[in-house]
Amino acid sequence: MSATTACVYAALMLQDAGKTVDAASITTAVVASGVEVSATLPILFERFLAKNSVSDLIAKAASPGAA
């Protein structure tokens, strides 16, 4: 599994568990899964998710496109 995919799964897992989705939590989850991740990738995810919540991203992906 790639580090990026692991960060996505970590963010989804943390959101589902009602936990804070931040760089430290993402890093902890990814390391626990046995995937090596650079220190900057979880920070990038945290910054992106600060502006775009996981719930909103899921809702946008699930909504039908324009006709």
Biopython code that builds the backbone (N, CA, C, O; Angstrom):
import numpy as np
from Bio.PDB.StructureBuilder import StructureBuilder

atoms = [
    (1, "MET", "N", (0.849, -1.169, 0.000)),
    (1, "MET", "CA", (0.000, 0.000, 0.000)),
    (1, "MET", "C", (0.894, 1.231, 0.000)),
    (1, "MET", "O", (1.915, 1.269, 0.687)),
    (2, "SER", "N", (0.505, 2.230, -0.771)),
    (2, "SER", "CA", (1.298, 3.456, -0.811)),
    (2, "SER", "C", (1.038, 4.299, 0.424)),
    (2, "SER", "O", (0.021, 4.133, 1.098)),
    (3, "ALA", "N", (1.946, 5.188, 0.712)),
    (3, "ALA", "CA", (1.803, 6.075, 1.869)),
    (3, "ALA", "C", (0.593, 6.981, 1.707)),
    (3, "ALA", "O", (-0.100, 7.272, 2.682)),
    (4, "THR", "N", (0.333, 7.428, 0.484)),
    (4, "THR", "CA", (-0.821, 8.292, 0.238)),
    (4, "THR", "C", (-2.123, 7.555, 0.521)),
    (4, "THR", "O", (-3.018, 8.091, 1.174)),
    (5, "THR", "N", (-2.224, 6.332, 0.029)),
    (5, "THR", "CA", (-3.420, 5.526, 0.276)),
    (5, "THR", "C", (-3.598, 5.272, 1.768)),
    (5, "THR", "O", (-4.716, 5.324, 2.280)),
    (6, "ALA", "N", (-2.509, 5.002, 2.457)),
    (6, "ALA", "CA", (-2.580, 4.773, 3.907)),
    (6, "ALA", "C", (-3.078, 6.015, 4.633)),
    (6, "ALA", "O", (-3.836, 5.904, 5.596)),
    (7, "CYS", "N", (-2.662, 7.196, 4.184)),
    (7, "CYS", "CA", (-3.130, 8.442, 4.805)),
    (7, "CYS", "C", (-4.620, 8.665, 4.554)),
    (7, "CYS", "O", (-5.339, 9.144, 5.431)),
    (8, "VAL", "N", (-5.076, 8.314, 3.356)),
    (8, "VAL", "CA", (-6.509, 8.429, 3.050)),
    (8, "VAL", "C", (-7.302, 7.508, 3.965)),
    (8, "VAL", "O", (-8.281, 7.928, 4.581)),
    (9, "TYR", "N", (-6.876, 6.249, 4.054)),
    (9, "TYR", "CA", (-7.571, 5.300, 4.931)),
    (9, "TYR", "C", (-7.530, 5.749, 6.390)),
    (9, "TYR", "O", (-8.515, 5.599, 7.113)),
    (10, "ALA", "N", (-6.411, 6.289, 6.821)),
    (10, "ALA", "CA", (-6.294, 6.764, 8.200)),
    (10, "ALA", "C", (-7.273, 7.907, 8.459)),
    (10, "ALA", "O", (-7.931, 7.943, 9.498)),
    (11, "ALA", "N", (-7.366, 8.834, 7.517)),
    (11, "ALA", "CA", (-8.296, 9.960, 7.680)),
    (11, "ALA", "C", (-9.743, 9.464, 7.735)),
    (11, "ALA", "O", (-10.533, 9.943, 8.548)),
    (12, "LEU", "N", (-10.087, 8.513, 6.877)),
    (12, "LEU", "CA", (-11.443, 7.956, 6.899)),
    (12, "LEU", "C", (-11.727, 7.235, 8.211)),
    (12, "LEU", "O", (-12.804, 7.380, 8.790)),
    (13, "MET", "N", (-10.754, 6.459, 8.671)),
    (13, "MET", "CA", (-10.916, 5.719, 9.922)),
    (13, "MET", "C", (-11.084, 6.671, 11.103)),
    (13, "MET", "O", (-11.956, 6.471, 11.949)),
    (14, "LEU", "N", (-10.256, 7.694, 11.156)),
    (14, "LEU", "CA", (-10.328, 8.657, 12.260)),
    (14, "LEU", "C", (-11.661, 9.406, 12.243)),
    (14, "LEU", "O", (-12.272, 9.606, 13.293)),
    (15, "GLN", "N", (-12.112, 9.820, 11.063)),
    (15, "GLN", "CA", (-13.393, 10.511, 10.936)),
    (15, "GLN", "C", (-14.524, 9.612, 11.409)),
    (15, "GLN", "O", (-15.403, 10.050, 12.150)),
    (16, "ASP", "N", (-14.503, 8.354, 10.980)),
    (16, "ASP", "CA", (-15.544, 7.403, 11.350)),
    (16, "ASP", "C", (-15.568, 7.146, 12.851)),
    (16, "ASP", "O", (-16.630, 6.927, 13.433)),
    (17, "ALA", "N", (-14.403, 7.174, 13.470)),
    (17, "ALA", "CA", (-14.303, 6.940, 14.918)),
    (17, "ALA", "C", (-14.606, 8.196, 15.731)),
    (17, "ALA", "O", (-14.665, 8.144, 16.960)),
    (18, "GLY", "N", (-14.797, 9.323, 15.048)),
    (18, "GLY", "CA", (-15.086, 10.566, 15.764)),
    (18, "GLY", "C", (-13.853, 11.202, 16.380)),
    (18, "GLY", "O", (-13.958, 12.027, 17.287)),
    (19, "LYS", "N", (-12.695, 10.819, 15.891)),
    (19, "LYS", "CA", (-11.431, 11.358, 16.415)),
    (19, "LYS", "C", (-11.007, 12.578, 15.609)),
    (19, "LYS", "O", (-11.522, 12.825, 14.519)),
    (20, "THR", "N", (-10.071, 13.330, 16.151)),
    (20, "THR", "CA", (-9.512, 14.476, 15.455)),
    (20, "THR", "C", (-8.633, 13.988, 14.310)),
    (20, "THR", "O", (-7.767, 13.132, 14.487)),
    (21, "VAL", "N", (-8.880, 14.558, 13.129)),
    (21, "VAL", "CA", (-8.087, 14.182, 11.958)),
    (21, "VAL", "C", (-6.983, 15.229, 11.800)),
    (21, "VAL", "O", (-7.155, 16.244, 11.125)),
    (22, "ASP", "N", (-5.855, 14.955, 12.438)),
    (22, "ASP", "CA", (-4.708, 15.861, 12.348)),
    (22, "ASP", "C", (-3.470, 15.053, 11.983)),
    (22, "ASP", "O", (-3.508, 13.825, 11.916)),
    (23, "ALA", "N", (-2.379, 15.761, 11.751)),
    (23, "ALA", "CA", (-1.152, 15.101, 11.294)),
    (23, "ALA", "C", (-0.670, 14.027, 12.271)),
    (23, "ALA", "O", (-0.248, 12.948, 11.857)),
    (24, "ALA", "N", (-0.735, 14.326, 13.552)),
    (24, "ALA", "CA", (-0.264, 13.361, 14.550)),
    (24, "ALA", "C", (-1.112, 12.091, 14.544)),
    (24, "ALA", "O", (-0.579, 10.984, 14.619)),
    (25, "SER", "N", (-2.425, 12.253, 14.454)),
    (25, "SER", "CA", (-3.318, 11.094, 14.443)),
    (25, "SER", "C", (-3.142, 10.273, 13.172)),
    (25, "SER", "O", (-3.132, 9.043, 13.213)),
    (26, "ILE", "N", (-3.003, 10.964, 12.043)),
    (26, "ILE", "CA", (-2.785, 10.255, 10.776)),
    (26, "ILE", "C", (-1.475, 9.478, 10.832)),
    (26, "ILE", "O", (-1.418, 8.315, 10.433)),
    (27, "THR", "N", (-0.430, 10.121, 11.325)),
    (27, "THR", "CA", (0.868, 9.462, 11.430)),
    (27, "THR", "C", (0.786, 8.229, 12.321)),
    (27, "THR", "O", (1.308, 7.170, 11.971)),
    (28, "THR", "N", (0.134, 8.364, 13.469)),
    (28, "THR", "CA", (0.000, 7.238, 14.399)),
    (28, "THR", "C", (-0.719, 6.068, 13.741)),
    (28, "THR", "O", (-0.293, 4.921, 13.873)),
    (29, "ALA", "N", (-1.805, 6.354, 13.036)),
    (29, "ALA", "CA", (-2.574, 5.289, 12.391)),
    (29, "ALA", "C", (-1.777, 4.622, 11.269)),
    (29, "ALA", "O", (-1.802, 3.399, 11.126)),
    (30, "VAL", "N", (-1.076, 5.424, 10.481)),
    (30, "VAL", "CA", (-0.309, 4.877, 9.364)),
    (30, "VAL", "C", (0.858, 4.034, 9.874)),
    (30, "VAL", "O", (1.108, 2.946, 9.354)),
    (31, "VAL", "N", (1.559, 4.517, 10.868)),
    (31, "VAL", "CA", (2.690, 3.767, 11.433)),
    (31, "VAL", "C", (2.189, 2.452, 12.049)),
    (31, "VAL", "O", (2.842, 1.416, 11.928)),
    (32, "ALA", "N", (1.027, 2.504, 12.708)),
    (32, "ALA", "CA", (0.471, 1.288, 13.308)),
    (32, "ALA", "C", (0.116, 0.254, 12.246)),
    (32, "ALA", "O", (0.099, -0.946, 12.523)),
    (33, "SER", "N", (-0.169, 0.721, 11.025)),
    (33, "SER", "CA", (-0.499, -0.216, 9.951)),
    (33, "SER", "C", (0.742, -0.822, 9.309)),
    (33, "SER", "O", (0.646, -1.741, 8.495)),
    (34, "GLY", "N", (1.908, -0.299, 9.683)),
    (34, "GLY", "CA", (3.151, -0.847, 9.155)),
    (34, "GLY", "C", (3.616, -0.208, 7.860)),
    (34, "GLY", "O", (4.528, -0.718, 7.209)),
    (35, "VAL", "N", (3.001, 0.900, 7.481)),
    (35, "VAL", "CA", (3.380, 1.598, 6.252)),
    (35, "VAL", "C", (4.328, 2.733, 6.608)),
    (35, "VAL", "O", (4.078, 3.485, 7.551)),
    (36, "GLU", "N", (5.411, 2.858, 5.859)),
    (36, "GLU", "CA", (6.341, 3.962, 6.079)),
    (36, "GLU", "C", (5.809, 5.197, 5.376)),
    (36, "GLU", "O", (5.375, 5.129, 4.226)),
    (37, "VAL", "N", (5.845, 6.322, 6.070)),
    (37, "VAL", "CA", (5.333, 7.571, 5.507)),
    (37, "VAL", "C", (6.306, 8.694, 5.847)),
    (37, "VAL", "O", (6.847, 8.741, 6.952)),
    (38, "SER", "N", (6.524, 9.592, 4.899)),
    (38, "SER", "CA", (7.391, 10.738, 5.180)),
    (38, "SER", "C", (6.682, 11.662, 6.172)),
    (38, "SER", "O", (5.457, 11.636, 6.287)),
    (39, "ALA", "N", (7.438, 12.454, 6.864)),
    (39, "ALA", "CA", (6.868, 13.331, 7.894)),
    (39, "ALA", "C", (5.975, 14.418, 7.304)),
    (39, "ALA", "O", (5.106, 14.946, 7.999)),
    (40, "THR", "N", (6.176, 14.755, 6.043)),
    (40, "THR", "CA", (5.411, 15.856, 5.446)),
    (40, "THR", "C", (4.036, 15.448, 4.937)),
    (40, "THR", "O", (3.139, 16.289, 4.888)),
    (41, "LEU", "N", (3.840, 14.204, 4.561)),
    (41, "LEU", "CA", (2.572, 13.788, 3.961)),
    (41, "LEU", "C", (1.379, 13.952, 4.914)),
    (41, "LEU", "O", (0.366, 14.510, 4.494)),
    (42, "PRO", "N", (1.445, 13.500, 6.162)),
    (42, "PRO", "CA", (0.316, 13.735, 7.063)),
    (42, "PRO", "C", (0.044, 15.226, 7.304)),
    (42, "PRO", "O", (-1.102, 15.621, 7.518)),
    (43, "ILE", "N", (1.083, 16.041, 7.270)),
    (43, "ILE", "CA", (0.891, 17.493, 7.431)),
    (43, "ILE", "C", (0.105, 18.043, 6.251)),
    (43, "ILE", "O", (-0.784, 18.875, 6.431)),
    (44, "LEU", "N", (0.428, 17.585, 5.042)),
    (44, "LEU", "CA", (-0.319, 18.024, 3.863)),
    (44, "LEU", "C", (-1.779, 17.594, 3.947)),
    (44, "LEU", "O", (-2.674, 18.363, 3.598)),
    (45, "PHE", "N", (-2.019, 16.387, 4.401)),
    (45, "PHE", "CA", (-3.397, 15.914, 4.571)),
    (45, "PHE", "C", (-4.127, 16.762, 5.606)),
    (45, "PHE", "O", (-5.278, 17.143, 5.395)),
    (46, "GLU", "N", (-3.470, 17.058, 6.714)),
    (46, "GLU", "CA", (-4.100, 17.874, 7.752)),
    (46, "GLU", "C", (-4.480, 19.252, 7.207)),
    (46, "GLU", "O", (-5.580, 19.738, 7.471)),
    (47, "ARG", "N", (-3.595, 19.875, 6.465)),
    (47, "ARG", "CA", (-3.870, 21.207, 5.908)),
    (47, "ARG", "C", (-5.019, 21.158, 4.907)),
    (47, "ARG", "O", (-5.867, 22.050, 4.892)),
    (48, "PHE", "N", (-5.053, 20.125, 4.074)),
    (48, "PHE", "CA", (-6.141, 19.993, 3.112)),
    (48, "PHE", "C", (-7.462, 19.757, 3.830)),
    (48, "PHE", "O", (-8.477, 20.362, 3.487)),
    (49, "LEU", "N", (-7.448, 18.876, 4.828)),
    (49, "LEU", "CA", (-8.684, 18.533, 5.531)),
    (49, "LEU", "C", (-9.154, 19.635, 6.473)),
    (49, "LEU", "O", (-10.302, 19.618, 6.917)),
    (50, "ALA", "N", (-8.288, 20.587, 6.784)),
    (50, "ALA", "CA", (-8.718, 21.740, 7.579)),
    (50, "ALA", "C", (-9.665, 22.616, 6.760)),
    (50, "ALA", "O", (-10.518, 23.307, 7.316)),
    (51, "LYS", "N", (-9.508, 22.582, 5.444)),
    (51, "LYS", "CA", (-10.349, 23.386, 4.556)),
    (51, "LYS", "C", (-11.480, 22.574, 3.934)),
    (51, "LYS", "O", (-12.479, 23.141, 3.492)),
    (52, "ASN", "N", (-11.331, 21.260, 3.898)),
    (52, "ASN", "CA", (-12.311, 20.363, 3.279)),
    (52, "ASN", "C", (-12.554, 19.189, 4.217)),
    (52, "ASN", "O", (-11.703, 18.308, 4.328)),
    (53, "SER", "N", (-13.680, 19.161, 4.881)),
    (53, "SER", "CA", (-13.919, 18.078, 5.833)),
    (53, "SER", "C", (-14.111, 16.751, 5.110)),
    (53, "SER", "O", (-14.555, 16.713, 3.963)),
    (54, "VAL", "N", (-13.774, 15.681, 5.788)),
    (54, "VAL", "CA", (-13.912, 14.339, 5.222)),
    (54, "VAL", "C", (-15.381, 14.089, 4.868)),
    (54, "VAL", "O", (-15.670, 13.518, 3.816)),
    (55, "SER", "N", (-16.295, 14.501, 5.717)),
    (55, "SER", "CA", (-17.725, 14.301, 5.463)),
    (55, "SER", "C", (-18.166, 15.009, 4.187)),
    (55, "SER", "O", (-18.914, 14.447, 3.386)),
    (56, "ASP", "N", (-17.702, 16.240, 4.000)),
    (56, "ASP", "CA", (-18.054, 16.985, 2.785)),
    (56, "ASP", "C", (-17.481, 16.315, 1.541)),
    (56, "ASP", "O", (-18.150, 16.247, 0.510)),
    (57, "LEU", "N", (-16.259, 15.825, 1.628)),
    (57, "LEU", "CA", (-15.645, 15.161, 0.482)),
    (57, "LEU", "C", (-16.399, 13.882, 0.111)),
    (57, "LEU", "O", (-16.576, 13.581, -1.070)),
    (58, "ILE", "N", (-16.837, 13.139, 1.113)),
    (58, "ILE", "CA", (-17.607, 11.923, 0.851)),
    (58, "ILE", "C", (-18.950, 12.279, 0.227)),
    (58, "ILE", "O", (-19.390, 11.623, -0.717)),
    (59, "ALA", "N", (-19.601, 13.308, 0.747)),
    (59, "ALA", "CA", (-20.890, 13.732, 0.201)),
    (59, "ALA", "C", (-20.756, 14.184, -1.250)),
    (59, "ALA", "O", (-21.609, 13.868, -2.078)),
    (60, "LYS", "N", (-19.696, 14.917, -1.560)),
    (60, "LYS", "CA", (-19.472, 15.375, -2.935)),
    (60, "LYS", "C", (-19.215, 14.197, -3.867)),
    (60, "LYS", "O", (-19.683, 14.192, -5.005)),
    (61, "ALA", "N", (-18.483, 13.210, -3.394)),
    (61, "ALA", "CA", (-18.186, 12.043, -4.224)),
    (61, "ALA", "C", (-19.433, 11.194, -4.462)),
    (61, "ALA", "O", (-19.555, 10.544, -5.500)),
    (62, "ALA", "N", (-20.347, 11.198, -3.509)),
    (62, "ALA", "CA", (-21.547, 10.378, -3.608)),
    (62, "ALA", "C", (-22.671, 11.058, -4.374)),
    (62, "ALA", "O", (-23.615, 10.391, -4.796)),
    (63, "SER", "N", (-22.592, 12.368, -4.560)),
    (63, "SER", "CA", (-23.676, 13.080, -5.242)),
    (63, "SER", "C", (-23.583, 12.879, -6.748)),
    (63, "SER", "O", (-22.490, 12.759, -7.300)),
    (64, "PRO", "N", (-24.737, 12.843, -7.408)),
    (64, "PRO", "CA", (-24.713, 12.670, -8.863)),
    (64, "PRO", "C", (-24.157, 13.901, -9.550)),
    (64, "PRO", "O", (-24.304, 15.018, -9.054)),
    (65, "GLY", "N", (-23.534, 13.703, -10.663)),
    (65, "GLY", "CA", (-22.980, 14.804, -11.428)),
    (65, "GLY", "C", (-24.061, 15.594, -12.129)),
    (65, "GLY", "O", (-25.229, 15.206, -12.121)),
    (66, "ALA", "N", (-23.677, 16.693, -12.731)),
    (66, "ALA", "CA", (-24.630, 17.515, -13.460)),
    (66, "ALA", "C", (-25.115, 16.765, -14.705)),
    (66, "ALA", "O", (-24.363, 16.037, -15.352)),
    (67, "ALA", "N", (-26.366, 16.965, -15.006)),
    (67, "ALA", "CA", (-26.965, 16.253, -16.155)),
    (67, "ALA", "C", (-26.592, 16.899, -17.464)),
    (67, "ALA", "O", (-27.007, 16.431, -18.524)),
]
sb = StructureBuilder()
sb.init_structure("model")
sb.init_model(0)
sb.init_chain("A")
sb.init_seg("    ")
for serial, (resi, resn, name, xyz) in enumerate(atoms, 1):
    if name == "N":
        sb.init_residue(resn, " ", resi, " ")
    sb.init_atom(name, np.array(xyz, "f"), 0.0, 1.0, " ", f" {name:<3s}", serial, name[0])
structure = sb.get_structure()
